[in-house]
Amino acid sequence: MVERVISDSRVLPFSPEAIFDVLASPAGHVEMDGSGTVQGVAAGPDRLSEGARFRMKMKLGLPYQMASTVKEFEEDRRIAWAHFGGHRWRYELESVEGGTKVTESFDWSTSIAPRFIEMVGYPERHKGNLAKTLERLETVVAARQG
């Protein structure tokens, strides 16, 4: 079976709680997005939880909106969401020496059309965005820490 997950990890010098506060906030997604496609929050709660639905303003050439649902949620440890296509963006946090190891994953094993995602090259294009997002996440958490 083909592995349909790409991921990147980075140790951030912050507590899991401080990092999770950004991840569980749709507004935080705008700040930390490394792809340049997330433009704003269209609707949803201020803080996400299991089953929460939210909609983001996006732009990839043309502006559009994307509704997502939180599919995995463990406070200060794991959060993942998916939209109608079924593929997931997941963040896992682990306390380590020097801070918290954050792993961001793009998982298209849950997609309704995994072969299409591969044919259009999205996993390859998204690899660099994972690293950029983790770098931006560190900057956002640092700014919120004061």
One Martini backbone bead per residue (centre of mass of N, CA, C, O) as a GRO file, in nm:
protein
  146
    1MET     BB    1   0.098   0.036   0.020
    2VAL     BB    2   0.059   0.366  -0.008
    3GLU     BB    3   0.194   0.645   0.113
    4ARG     BB    4  -0.035   0.930   0.228
    5VAL     BB    5   0.212   1.104   0.376
    6ILE     BB    6   0.324   1.418   0.484
    7SER     BB    7   0.608   1.559   0.675
    8ASP     BB    8   0.702   1.787   0.947
    9SER     BB    9   0.956   1.900   1.182
   10ARG     BB   10   0.974   2.098   1.498
   11VAL     BB   11   1.144   2.266   1.750
   12LEU     BB   12   0.987   2.449   2.001
   13PRO     BB   13   1.038   2.702   2.266
   14PHE     BB   14   0.753   2.574   2.378
   15SER     BB   15   0.464   2.501   2.488
   16PRO     BB   16   0.196   2.319   2.403
   17GLU     BB   17  -0.017   2.531   2.486
   18ALA     BB   18   0.087   2.772   2.315
   19ILE     BB   19   0.064   2.625   2.041
   20PHE     BB   20  -0.234   2.525   2.053
   21ASP     BB   21  -0.367   2.805   2.056
   22VAL     BB   22  -0.307   2.849   1.754
   23LEU     BB   23  -0.425   2.582   1.626
   24ALA     BB   24  -0.725   2.637   1.769
   25SER     BB   25  -0.715   2.896   1.574
   26PRO     BB   26  -0.825   3.030   1.291
   27ALA     BB   27  -0.652   3.290   1.305
   28GLY     BB   28  -0.380   3.133   1.327
   29HIS     BB   29  -0.382   3.020   1.034
   30VAL     BB   30  -0.323   3.285   0.895
   31GLU     BB   31  -0.046   3.347   1.036
   32MET     BB   32   0.098   3.044   0.968
   33ASP     BB   33   0.076   3.030   0.671
   34GLY     BB   34   0.297   2.895   0.409
   35SER     BB   35   0.124   2.911   0.125
   36GLY     BB   36  -0.070   3.184   0.087
   37THR     BB   37  -0.398   3.098   0.094
   38VAL     BB   38  -0.467   3.214   0.370
   39GLN     BB   39  -0.680   3.508   0.442
   40GLY     BB   40  -0.929   3.416   0.642
   41VAL     BB   41  -1.213   3.442   0.839
   42ALA     BB   42  -1.557   3.354   0.788
   43ALA     BB   43  -1.620   3.106   1.002
   44GLY     BB   44  -1.654   3.043   1.350
   45PRO     BB   45  -1.484   2.971   1.607
   46ASP     BB   46  -1.229   3.079   1.809
   47ARG     BB   47  -1.232   2.773   1.914
   48LEU     BB   48  -1.145   2.461   1.871
   49SER     BB   49  -1.306   2.132   1.833
   50GLU     BB   50  -1.460   1.860   1.829
   51GLY     BB   51  -1.646   1.903   1.526
   52ALA     BB   52  -1.575   2.164   1.428
   53ARG     BB   53  -1.677   2.441   1.230
   54PHE     BB   54  -1.510   2.603   0.947
   55ARG     BB   55  -1.431   2.910   0.756
   56MET     BB   56  -1.220   3.004   0.486
   57LYS     BB   57  -1.028   3.235   0.332
   58MET     BB   58  -0.918   3.208  -0.005
   59LYS     BB   59  -0.616   3.189  -0.237
   60LEU     BB   60  -0.590   3.055  -0.583
   61GLY     BB   61  -0.591   3.315  -0.771
   62LEU     BB   62  -0.880   3.280  -0.660
   63PRO     BB   63  -1.131   3.344  -0.461
   64TYR     BB   64  -1.235   3.152  -0.167
   65GLN     BB   65  -1.407   2.895   0.021
   66MET     BB   66  -1.340   2.681   0.320
   67ALA     BB   67  -1.476   2.401   0.467
   68SER     BB   68  -1.429   2.264   0.800
   69THR     BB   69  -1.347   1.973   1.010
   70VAL     BB   70  -1.291   1.842   1.311
   71LYS     BB   71  -1.141   1.505   1.355
   72GLU     BB   72  -0.906   1.578   1.564
   73PHE     BB   73  -0.881   1.587   1.939
   74GLU     BB   74  -0.610   1.686   2.167
   75GLU     BB   75  -0.524   1.858   2.406
   76ASP     BB   76  -0.196   1.964   2.345
   77ARG     BB   77  -0.145   1.722   2.092
   78ARG     BB   78  -0.408   1.720   1.875
   79ILE     BB   79  -0.489   1.825   1.530
   80ALA     BB   80  -0.760   1.788   1.281
   81TRP     BB   81  -0.858   1.864   0.939
   82ALA     BB   82  -1.142   1.872   0.702
   83HIS     BB   83  -1.287   1.861   0.400
   84PHE     BB   84  -1.479   1.741   0.144
   85GLY     BB   85  -1.221   1.564   0.039
   86GLY     BB   86  -1.084   1.439   0.333
   87HIS     BB   87  -0.831   1.563   0.375
   88ARG     BB   88  -0.552   1.620   0.606
   89TRP     BB   89  -0.462   1.838   0.872
   90ARG     BB   90  -0.185   1.785   1.099
   91TYR     BB   91  -0.112   1.817   1.459
   92GLU     BB   92   0.174   1.727   1.661
   93LEU     BB   93   0.256   1.708   2.013
   94GLU     BB   94   0.587   1.701   2.189
   95SER     BB   95   0.761   1.672   2.460
   96VAL     BB   96   1.090   1.817   2.484
   97GLU     BB   97   1.392   1.903   2.480
   98GLY     BB   98   1.344   2.258   2.448
   99GLY     BB   99   1.020   2.172   2.417
  100THR     BB  100   0.833   2.128   2.110
  101LYS     BB  101   0.725   1.886   1.899
  102VAL     BB  102   0.626   1.959   1.564
  103THR     BB  103   0.384   1.793   1.352
  104GLU     BB  104   0.318   1.819   1.014
  105SER     BB  105   0.037   1.697   0.815
  106PHE     BB  106  -0.039   1.545   0.499
  107ASP     BB  107  -0.348   1.353   0.454
  108TRP     BB  108  -0.470   1.145   0.170
  109SER     BB  109  -0.597   0.867   0.276
  110THR     BB  110  -0.896   1.018   0.330
  111SER     BB  111  -0.962   1.065   0.051
  112ILE     BB  112  -1.183   1.058  -0.225
  113ALA     BB  113  -0.906   1.142  -0.427
  114PRO     BB  114  -0.591   1.043  -0.421
  115ARG     BB  115  -0.501   1.031  -0.721
  116PHE     BB  116  -0.558   1.322  -0.791
  117ILE     BB  117  -0.360   1.451  -0.592
  118GLU     BB  118  -0.115   1.319  -0.733
  119MET     BB  119  -0.156   1.416  -1.031
  120VAL     BB  120  -0.135   1.736  -0.938
  121GLY     BB  121   0.110   1.749  -0.711
  122TYR     BB  122   0.049   1.834  -0.415
  123PRO     BB  123   0.255   1.693  -0.227
  124GLU     BB  124   0.510   1.824  -0.349
  125ARG     BB  125   0.422   2.125  -0.314
  126HIS     BB  126   0.369   2.101   0.010
  127LYS     BB  127   0.642   2.049   0.151
  128GLY     BB  128   0.742   2.350   0.181
  129ASN     BB  129   0.495   2.450   0.350
  130LEU     BB  130   0.552   2.304   0.611
  131ALA     BB  131   0.811   2.456   0.691
  132LYS     BB  132   0.689   2.742   0.677
  133THR     BB  133   0.471   2.699   0.891
  134LEU     BB  134   0.658   2.627   1.129
  135GLU     BB  135   0.810   2.894   1.123
  136ARG     BB  136   0.561   3.077   1.166
  137LEU     BB  137   0.463   2.951   1.427
  138GLU     BB  138   0.702   3.045   1.594
  139THR     BB  139   0.653   3.350   1.552
  140VAL     BB  140   0.366   3.363   1.671
  141VAL     BB  141   0.426   3.255   1.954
  142ALA     BB  142   0.638   3.463   2.028
  143ALA     BB  143   0.449   3.712   2.005
  144ARG     BB  144   0.241   3.606   2.225
  145GLN     BB  145   0.462   3.599   2.462
  146GLY     BB  146   0.622   3.895   2.429
   0.00000   0.00000   0.00000
